[in-house]
Amino acid sequence: MDPDEERRVRLENWAAMATGWERMREEREKIAAPVTEWLVRELAPQPGDTVLELASGQGDVGFEIAPVIGESGRLISSDFSPAMIEIAGRRGAELGLTNVEHRILDAERIELEDDSVDGVLCRWGYMLMPDPAAALAETRRVLRSGGRLAFSVWSSGDRNPWISVAGRILVAHGYMPPPEPGEPGMFVLGDEELLRGLVENAGFETVRIEDVPVHNDYPSVDEYVRRSSEMGGMFSRAWTEASDDEQEAMKEEMQGAFAPYAVDGGYELPGVALCAVAS
Ligand SMILES: C[S@@+](CC[C@H](N)C(=O)[O-])C[C@H]1O[C@@H](n2cnc3c(N)ncnc32)[C@H](O)[C@@H]1O
């Protein structure tokens, strides 16, 4: 697929997911809270700072720091998806934030001046970009000297059964292609050493990476399927392609595969994010 066509498809996919993401905000933010807290703490924004959030989705991480940077500071809440930005704008207004500028920006070619921001945030964005090296180099370019980047990606699939177990079942049943090495995807930056190299090659001098565990609790496999269909573009596309019988067969397999994580009549599926701070 040529890059323009690929970008159009990615934008369409994110637009299709935006409403489900909005409905799932509260649940999503509860699960993501340990990662959000880590990013905010390590970015350590100060009153008056200009902070750029890349691939901000519906803006939730940046909105946590908007009150800290205050009226003399500025949050540039950005994403390449107009659908996500529209929802982020609505949410920012709902929260009464007045120091936020919502912008459509592609992280792989950021339309901002060199050395123009004090900090950059990006939660679960870089691994979904076709050229994360370019996005990290662009991030370095717009960050002033001494400024910090705080971001997260997912660790490897085997440390994230909350998503990889169902993914493997969908692949085995032919509803999802097996992940191609190097293609954008949830786990492509999940190797800590690879990630460190990528960040250093982008021109960052110091990088610290930590594991941050997250827990996804589901009362049943049905609820797992419902939530994943709301949030996950690939999951929902794959799931809706399957017949009722195939869906039942896959749910049974999920029940077996989730058994090691059973607690109190439901499941507690673990996950790990790699959180990084670089300057
Ligand atoms: C998994 S979501 C994360 C959203 C948000 N950061 C969060 O944690 O809730 C990934 C986001 O990356 C955005 N995205 C993907 N590629 C991008 C790019 N090249 N430039 C900017 N945003 C991009 C998508 O539109 C989507 O909103």
The ligand as an SDF file (V2000), in Angstrom:
LIG
                    3D

 27 29  0  0  0  0  0  0  0  0999 V2000
   -3.7240    4.0840   21.2310 C   0  0  0  0  0  0  0  0  0  0  0  0
   -4.2560    5.7040   20.8490 S   0  0  0  0  0  0  0  0  0  0  0  0
   -3.6620    6.5930   22.2710 C   0  0  0  0  0  0  0  0  0  0  0  0
   -4.3960    7.8810   22.4990 C   0  0  0  0  0  0  0  0  0  0  0  0
   -4.0100    8.5980   23.7960 C   0  0  0  0  0  0  0  0  0  0  0  0
   -2.6280    8.9800   23.7790 N   0  0  0  0  0  0  0  0  0  0  0  0
   -4.3220    7.7490   24.9920 C   0  0  0  0  0  0  0  0  0  0  0  0
   -3.3950    7.1940   25.6000 O   0  0  0  0  0  0  0  0  0  0  0  0
   -5.5280    7.6280   25.3410 O   0  0  0  0  0  0  0  0  0  0  0  0
   -3.1790    6.2050   19.5850 C   0  0  0  0  0  0  0  0  0  0  0  0
   -3.4480    7.5850   19.0070 C   0  0  0  0  0  0  0  0  0  0  0  0
   -2.3790    7.8650   18.1000 O   0  0  0  0  0  0  0  0  0  0  0  0
   -2.8850    8.6670   17.0660 C   0  0  0  0  0  0  0  0  0  0  0  0
   -1.8950    8.6030   15.9680 N   0  0  0  0  0  0  0  0  0  0  0  0
   -1.5230    7.5250   15.2450 C   0  0  0  0  0  0  0  0  0  0  0  0
   -0.5490    7.8700   14.3730 N   0  0  0  0  0  0  0  0  0  0  0  0
   -0.2830    9.1910   14.5620 C   0  0  0  0  0  0  0  0  0  0  0  0
    0.6270   10.1120   13.9890 C   0  0  0  0  0  0  0  0  0  0  0  0
    1.4710    9.7600   13.0190 N   0  0  0  0  0  0  0  0  0  0  0  0
    0.6280   11.3840   14.4430 N   0  0  0  0  0  0  0  0  0  0  0  0
   -0.2190   11.7650   15.4430 C   0  0  0  0  0  0  0  0  0  0  0  0
   -1.1220   10.9440   16.0070 N   0  0  0  0  0  0  0  0  0  0  0  0
   -1.1500    9.6640   15.5870 C   0  0  0  0  0  0  0  0  0  0  0  0
   -4.2480    8.0510   16.7740 C   0  0  0  0  0  0  0  0  0  0  0  0
   -5.0860    8.9240   16.0800 O   0  0  0  0  0  0  0  0  0  0  0  0
   -4.7240    7.7490   18.2000 C   0  0  0  0  0  0  0  0  0  0  0  0
   -5.4740    8.8250   18.7240 O   0  0  0  0  0  0  0  0  0  0  0  0
  1  2  1  0
  2  3  1  0
  2 10  1  0
  3  4  1  0
  4  5  1  0
  5  6  1  0
  5  7  1  0
  7  8  2  0
  7  9  1  0
 10 11  1  0
 11 12  1  0
 11 26  1  0
 12 13  1  0
 13 14  1  0
 13 24  1  0
 14 15  1  0
 14 23  1  0
 15 16  2  0
 16 17  1  0
 17 18  1  0
 17 23  2  0
 18 19  1  0
 18 20  2  0
 20 21  1  0
 21 22  2  0
 22 23  1  0
 24 25  1  0
 24 26  1  0
 26 27  1  0
M  CHG  2   2   1   9  -1
M  END
$$$$
